[in-house]
Amino acid sequence: MAMENRTARLTILVDPEKKTVFERLCAEEDVTPSQMLRKLIREYIERRLGRPWKPGASGERHK
């Protein structure tokens, strides 16, 4: 998976026990938690949009 050109910080609060388990599971797959979160976010966007994500395409629905 290619990294997008720009990055933005997303800060989340999560239960410490979930964080520990998440980090362990990511390590078992040899991915960082950030890589996994980017993957999960991309999958969510694609599922909601009903099409593959293309960098540069905002995917926002105009109201």
Secondary structure, 3 states (H helix, E strand, C coil): CCCCCCCCCCCCCCCHHHHHHHHHHHHHCCCCHHHHHHHHHHHHHHHHHCCCCCCCCCCCCCC
